[in-house]
């Protein structure tokens, strides 16, 4: 095995043009980690935030970009059980995925689902971990309920629509153009809302006969937060996973009391390793069988070679994509 590898470096940070390839030594897996020869790496908005200096990694994480990969296990730590060199996996990583090799906790690795390509597998971890834990674990979303997904044409949005639809939930989704709304409908949204032309609060009121939706998955924040609260039904839940408009707002929270609402949310990267391992187990039990049946598949917008990571970030920042952006590492 080679002793060095190519990796995308973003330091000291800034615009997408700061991304460059460097040559570094291969990382060494810890006792509970595996070393993966990366085939593809997912590009996510937290990568853009980290690159620009607005999302520092946890102290025990890699300082480099890349939160999900797919590829071949080439080495395992001494305490690893159940994974061996030669296994094909996708993994939620602690960073460092924009590279030819990457370490990840073995407990955060999942087998590549039968029938999926390595490119598709690289599009799974960050979105599916995030959606599963926020909708079904924290949000207790159940069959027969109604869900509103903001940013429906994003990778996370389309994942949320598909999974909720498969588990018997009626989905409403917002997006900003007809092609994005069409993607939401194709994923299983029964009602789509063009946020540039329609007031989602009014559409929710009409569609639910003033009852409100049972749950909202929001990555916008800002002015949406009060409107989300106004759109929830009795015992409704709001899960906040990002803040495109900002996190500091003035709210009238009386409706939280009167409607007995739950306002929750989470970030994935900072959660304990045991939490992420538990999510991985739940996904393998409840979601991987769906993927192997050809359902709830990730939607990939475009793939860039590793040395074009800056172009991938420009596309992410433009918000013109529908679904996932992927880096091809192994040629």
Secondary structure, DSSP 4 states (H G I P E B T S, - for coil): --SEEEEEE-TT--SGGG-EEEEEEPP---TTEEEEEEEEEEE-HHHHHHHTTSSPPPTTS-SSS-SEEEEEEEEE-TT--S--TT-EEEEE-SS--SBSEEEEEGGGEEEPPTT--HHHHHTTHHHHHHHIIIIIIIS---TT-EEEESSTTBHHHHHHHHHHHHTT-EEEEEESSHHHHHHHHHHT-SEEEETTTS-HHHHHHHHTTTS-EEEEEES-BTTHHHHHHHHEEEEEEEEE---SSBS-----THHHHHTT-EEEE--STTS-HHHHHHHHHHHHHHTHHHHHTT-S---EEEEEEGGGHHHHHHHHHHT---BEEEEE---
